[in-house]
Amino acid sequence: MEASLFGKPRNTPFRFENAWLTHLYFLINIEKWWKEELHLQGTKMFLLHYRLKHIKGRCKEWNKKEFGNVFKAKGEVEKKLKEINQVLITEGYIDERKEMVESLQ
């Protein structure tokens, strides 16, 4: 485990993930979150700003629940692939694999 001296920044930029659009319920959730009553008063610009901020928070929560930590999952898959490649090299199958890959190109 790697320790960081600075920790995670509190104010990381919001990133919209294209993978969200492939999820069956994403747009339904956006519509539901948009319609949620926020009990605020103010100018239309303030209300729009606050509603977008609200949806941003809901998207972040939803992303963690639905997709989890994709970077951790990616690391685990890469680690497993390295282990498989090592077994292939050890057992002599790597040359066969290289020939198959080259034949596909």
N, C-alpha and C positions, 0 to 999 in steps of 0.2 A: 504494500500500500504506500502511495506517495503522499507526503505531507507538503502542504503549501504554506508559505509564510504569510501570504496575503489573504487567503481564503477566497471564497466566491464573491464577486462583486454583487452588491445588492440591487443595483439598477441595470441589469442586463437588458439589451434591446429586445423588443418583441420581434419574433420571426414567424411569419406565416409559413406553414409547411404544406407543400403541394400534396403530400400523402394524405392530409386531412380530407381533401376533396374526394378521395377514393373510398372513404368510409361511408357506409350506408346511411348513418344517422347524423353526419356532420351538419349538413344544411338544415335539417329539421331542428337540431339543437340551436343553431344560430337564430333561427326564426323564433324558437321558444325563448331564448335568452333575450332577444330584442324586445319581446312583448312583456317581459317581467316588469312589474311595477316597482319603481325605484323610490317613490315618495320624495321627489325633489321639486324645488321651484327655482326658477331663474330664467335667463334668456334662452332662446332656442339654441344658440351656439354652445352655451354652458351645458344644456341638457344633452345635446349631441355628443359633446366631449365626454361627459360622464358616462353616457350609455356605451360609447366605444371603449372606454376604460373598463367598464363592467364586463363587456363581452371579451376583452383581452384577458381578464382574470379568469373568466369561465373557460376560455380556450386553453389556457395554461393548465388549469386543474384537469380538464377533460383529457388533454394530451398525456399527462402523467398517468392517468387512470387507464386509458385505452392502449397507449403505445409503450409506456414504461420508459426505461432508460435505453434508448436505441444504441448509444455509444458503448454501453456495457455489453449489450447483446452482440454487437458487431465485434467487439474484442474477443468475446468467448468463441464466436464462430471462427474468427481468424486463428485463434489459438488451436482450436480443434483441427482446422485445415493444416496447420503446421505439423501437428502430431501425425495426421494421416499421411502427409507427404514424407515425413521422416520414416514411417513404417514402409512406405512404398520404396524409398531409397534403400533402406536396409534389406528389403526382400528382393531387390533387383527389378521391380516393376516400373521404376521411373523411366528407364529407357523406352519401354513399351508406350508409356504415357506420352513421352516427348514425340515419338513417331506418330501417335494418333493425333496429337494437337497439330503437328506439322502437316499432316495429310488433310486436315480440315481447312487449313489456310490457303 
